[in-house]
Amino acid sequence: MAWWWPTMLRDAWLVLRRDLRLEWRTRTTVNQVVPFVLAIVLLFAFALDADSATLVRASAGLFWIAVLFAASMIVQRVASVDQRDGVGDALRMSGIDPAGAYIGRTLALSAQLVVTEAVLGLAIVAFYGIDLRGLGLLAVTGGLATLGIAAVGSIYGPLVAGIEGRETVLPLLFLPVQAPVLLAAARASEVALGRGVGSGWPWAAMLGMLAVIYLGIGVATASTLAEET
């Protein structure tokens, strides 16, 4: 098995670099996804301006709901480009390891989500008057939740790439699976922001477990999904 790891990691790097180059050229995250999630934040700020306490209490859940919508948009865009350019067939013919391609897609999606989360987090702090306290817990929660979200998105993206109406099919498949991630991330974030009860680290541990499970499923099914799609 030792020989397999360098090949998988090399292929993961190739796919990661390819996806990030595509994002650098198209600027989809910056030009479309980030403005969309900022609009969500602003709309909630306007809607609940008279009830700032409710706005602060809901900030953690709102943040992660916006991140899930952002992830769905990014996955749809990548799936659309891959389907249009025949990337799936090209990857199969190139001999790239499917597990490596999956890991590369997951890391690329994670990187784009981190950028989105950074902008979104700053906007929520500015508009909602959030007091940041547990930065360590917040960073761990953000990293693990992002990885779990990206791991699922990288499974479903290629799966629905060739389906007519994937714009509606993908959210129906993607969002329900993310319910445990949303719950754990929101609870841990609430504690980190001084709004939750108890310790947030058990919730962070749950996020880590979910990320490992989702990544394991993605790696284990990568070859089968590559053949089917």
Backbone torsions as a table, in degrees:
resi	resn	phi	psi	omega
1	MET	NA	-19.4	-174.7
2	ALA	-62.4	-34.4	-178.1
3	TRP	-69.0	-23.2	-174.4
4	TRP	-74.4	-34.1	-175.7
5	TRP	-62.5	-48.8	179.2
6	PRO	-58.4	-38.7	178.7
7	THR	-64.9	-44.5	-179.8
8	MET	-63.6	-43.6	-179.5
9	LEU	-67.2	-36.9	177.0
10	ARG	-63.5	-45.5	179.4
11	ASP	-66.1	-36.2	176.5
12	ALA	-61.5	-41.6	179.1
13	TRP	-64.3	-40.4	179.6
14	LEU	-62.6	-44.7	-179.6
15	VAL	-69.9	-40.2	176.9
16	LEU	-58.3	-47.5	-179.2
17	ARG	-64.6	-39.7	179.2
18	ARG	-63.5	-45.0	-179.0
19	ASP	-67.1	-38.6	179.4
20	LEU	-70.5	-34.9	174.9
21	ARG	-63.5	-41.4	177.9
22	LEU	-61.0	-43.8	178.6
23	GLU	-65.4	-38.6	179.9
24	TRP	-63.1	-36.0	-179.9
25	ARG	-76.8	-41.3	-173.6
26	THR	-89.3	-26.3	-178.1
27	ARG	55.4	35.1	-177.7
28	THR	-63.1	-43.0	-178.7
29	THR	-62.2	-45.8	-176.9
30	VAL	-72.5	-41.2	-173.0
31	ASN	-86.6	-22.9	-175.6
32	GLN	-123.0	-51.1	-173.6
33	VAL	-70.4	-48.8	-178.7
34	VAL	-60.7	-47.2	176.4
35	PRO	-59.2	-35.0	179.7
36	PHE	-63.7	-48.9	-178.5
37	VAL	-69.5	-32.3	175.6
38	LEU	-65.6	-35.6	177.0
39	ALA	-63.9	-38.0	177.1
40	ILE	-61.3	-45.7	-179.9
41	VAL	-61.1	-45.0	-178.9
42	LEU	-65.4	-40.7	-180.0
43	LEU	-62.8	-42.3	177.5
44	PHE	-66.5	-37.1	178.5
45	ALA	-62.8	-41.7	178.2
46	PHE	-68.6	-41.3	-176.0
47	ALA	-67.1	-35.4	-174.8
48	LEU	-113.7	22.8	-176.3
49	ASP	-59.7	-34.2	-178.8
50	ALA	-75.6	-13.2	-178.3
51	ASP	-125.7	73.8	-174.9
52	SER	-64.4	-30.3	179.4
53	ALA	-64.0	-43.6	177.0
54	THR	-64.3	-38.5	179.5
55	LEU	-61.2	-43.9	179.7
56	VAL	-67.2	-42.7	-179.8
57	ARG	-63.4	-34.7	-176.7
58	ALA	-87.2	-3.7	-171.2
59	SER	-62.1	-40.6	-177.8
60	ALA	-65.3	-48.4	178.6
61	GLY	-63.3	-41.0	178.6
62	LEU	-61.8	-41.8	179.6
63	PHE	-56.7	-49.4	-174.8
64	TRP	-75.2	-29.2	173.0
65	ILE	-64.3	-42.8	177.7
66	ALA	-62.9	-38.4	178.4
67	VAL	-64.2	-40.8	178.5
68	LEU	-62.8	-42.2	176.6
69	PHE	-64.0	-39.3	177.9
70	ALA	-62.9	-43.7	179.1
71	ALA	-61.6	-41.8	178.8
72	SER	-61.5	-40.7	178.8
73	MET	-64.6	-43.6	-179.0
74	ILE	-65.8	-43.6	179.8
75	VAL	-62.2	-41.6	178.1
76	GLN	-61.8	-41.9	-179.7
77	ARG	-64.2	-44.7	179.6
78	VAL	-64.5	-42.8	179.1
79	ALA	-61.8	-39.9	179.6
80	SER	-64.6	-44.8	179.7
81	VAL	-65.5	-42.9	-179.4
82	ASP	-63.4	-40.8	179.3
83	GLN	-66.8	-42.3	-178.7
84	ARG	-65.2	-40.9	-175.8
85	ASP	-92.0	-0.6	-179.4
86	GLY	65.8	37.8	-176.4
87	VAL	-65.6	-37.8	-179.4
88	GLY	-58.8	-46.9	178.0
89	ASP	-64.2	-39.5	-179.7
90	ALA	-64.1	-40.7	179.0
91	LEU	-64.9	-40.8	179.1
92	ARG	-64.2	-43.5	-178.2
93	MET	-71.7	-26.4	-178.7
94	SER	-78.0	-13.5	179.8
95	GLY	80.8	12.9	177.7
96	ILE	-67.4	135.3	-179.1
97	ASP	-63.1	125.2	-178.5
98	PRO	-58.5	-37.5	178.2
99	ALA	-65.2	-39.5	176.9
100	GLY	-64.9	-40.8	177.6
101	ALA	-62.9	-39.9	178.7
102	TYR	-63.3	-45.7	179.4
103	ILE	-62.9	-41.3	178.4
104	GLY	-61.8	-43.6	177.7
105	ARG	-63.3	-39.8	-179.9
106	THR	-63.9	-43.5	180.0
107	LEU	-67.5	-38.9	178.6
108	ALA	-65.0	-43.0	177.6
109	LEU	-64.4	-39.6	177.9
110	SER	-60.6	-42.7	-179.5
111	ALA	-62.7	-42.2	179.0
112	GLN	-67.3	-35.8	178.1
113	LEU	-69.1	-35.8	178.4
114	VAL	-60.8	-43.2	177.4
115	VAL	-61.2	-45.9	179.3
116	THR	-61.5	-43.9	-178.7
117	GLU	-64.8	-37.1	179.8
118	ALA	-62.7	-47.0	179.2
119	VAL	-66.2	-43.6	-179.2
120	LEU	-63.5	-42.1	179.3
121	GLY	-62.9	-42.9	177.9
122	LEU	-63.0	-38.8	179.6
123	ALA	-65.3	-42.0	-180.0
124	ILE	-65.9	-41.4	177.4
125	VAL	-60.9	-42.2	-177.2
126	ALA	-71.9	-44.8	-174.0
127	PHE	-83.7	-30.8	-174.2
128	TYR	-101.3	-8.1	-179.6
129	GLY	67.7	41.6	-177.9
130	ILE	-77.4	139.5	176.6
131	ASP	-101.1	108.7	-179.2
132	LEU	-75.9	128.2	-178.6
133	ARG	-123.5	-68.5	-176.4
134	GLY	-84.6	75.4	-175.9
135	LEU	-64.9	-35.2	179.1
136	GLY	-63.2	-49.4	177.7
137	LEU	-62.7	-38.5	-179.7
138	LEU	-64.2	-41.5	-179.8
139	ALA	-66.6	-44.6	179.3
140	VAL	-64.1	-44.4	178.4
141	THR	-59.7	-46.1	180.0
142	GLY	-61.2	-44.4	-178.8
143	GLY	-64.7	-46.7	-177.7
144	LEU	-70.0	-41.1	178.7
145	ALA	-64.5	-41.4	178.6
146	THR	-61.2	-43.1	179.5
147	LEU	-64.1	-42.0	178.4
148	GLY	-64.5	-42.1	178.4
149	ILE	-63.4	-45.2	-179.0
150	ALA	-66.4	-35.9	-179.6
151	ALA	-62.1	-41.6	178.5
152	VAL	-72.0	-42.4	179.4
153	GLY	-59.5	-35.8	-178.8
154	SER	-75.7	-16.6	172.8
155	ILE	-80.1	-48.8	-173.2
156	TYR	-78.5	-27.1	-178.7
157	GLY	-55.4	-60.1	178.5
158	PRO	-64.1	-28.7	-177.1
159	LEU	-65.2	-37.1	-176.7
160	VAL	-101.4	3.2	-173.7
161	ALA	-57.3	-38.6	-176.8
162	GLY	-95.9	7.0	-177.5
163	ILE	-88.6	133.9	175.4
164	GLU	-69.4	133.6	-177.6
165	GLY	79.3	28.5	-178.1
166	ARG	-63.0	-21.6	179.8
167	GLU	-61.5	-29.7	177.4
168	THR	-99.2	-31.0	-179.1
169	VAL	-67.5	-42.7	-176.6
170	LEU	-59.0	-50.9	178.5
171	PRO	-60.0	-35.1	179.6
172	LEU	-65.1	-31.6	177.6
173	LEU	-86.9	-40.3	-169.9
174	PHE	-77.0	-47.9	-171.9
175	LEU	-67.5	-43.3	179.5
176	PRO	-61.2	-36.5	179.6
177	VAL	-65.3	-25.4	-177.5
178	GLN	-85.8	1.7	-179.3
179	ALA	-56.8	-44.8	177.9
180	PRO	-63.1	-37.6	178.1
181	VAL	-65.4	-43.9	178.6
182	LEU	-59.8	-45.4	-179.6
183	LEU	-61.3	-52.2	-176.8
184	ALA	-65.7	-41.8	-178.9
185	ALA	-65.7	-41.7	179.7
186	ALA	-65.5	-43.1	-179.6
187	ARG	-65.7	-44.7	179.1
188	ALA	-64.3	-39.7	179.8
189	SER	-66.4	-37.3	177.5
190	GLU	-60.7	-43.1	178.1
191	VAL	-64.6	-42.8	-179.7
192	ALA	-62.9	-29.6	179.5
193	LEU	-90.3	4.3	178.2
194	GLY	78.2	18.8	-177.5
195	ARG	-110.6	-12.9	-177.8
196	GLY	-96.3	173.8	179.8
197	VAL	-112.2	137.3	178.8
198	GLY	85.2	-161.5	-178.6
199	SER	-94.0	142.8	177.8
200	GLY	-90.7	-10.5	-175.8
201	TRP	-67.1	-36.1	173.8
202	PRO	-59.4	-36.1	176.1
203	TRP	-67.3	-38.3	176.3
204	ALA	-64.3	-38.9	177.1
205	ALA	-63.2	-38.0	176.4
206	MET	-62.4	-40.2	176.7
207	LEU	-61.8	-41.1	177.7
208	GLY	-62.6	-42.4	178.4
209	MET	-62.9	-44.3	179.1
210	LEU	-63.0	-40.9	179.4
211	ALA	-62.0	-42.9	179.3
212	VAL	-64.0	-43.6	179.8
213	ILE	-62.3	-48.3	-178.5
214	TYR	-64.2	-42.0	177.8
215	LEU	-63.9	-41.6	178.6
216	GLY	-61.4	-43.2	177.7
217	ILE	-63.2	-42.2	-179.6
218	GLY	-62.9	-45.6	179.5
219	VAL	-66.2	-42.0	-176.9
220	ALA	-67.4	-32.2	-176.5
221	THR	-100.6	1.6	-174.3
222	ALA	-59.3	-45.0	-177.9
223	SER	-65.1	-43.9	179.9
224	THR	-63.5	-44.8	-179.9
225	LEU	-65.6	-36.0	178.7
226	ALA	-63.6	-36.8	179.1
227	GLU	-72.4	-36.5	-176.8
228	GLU	-76.3	-29.3	-178.3
229	THR	-98.3	NA	NA
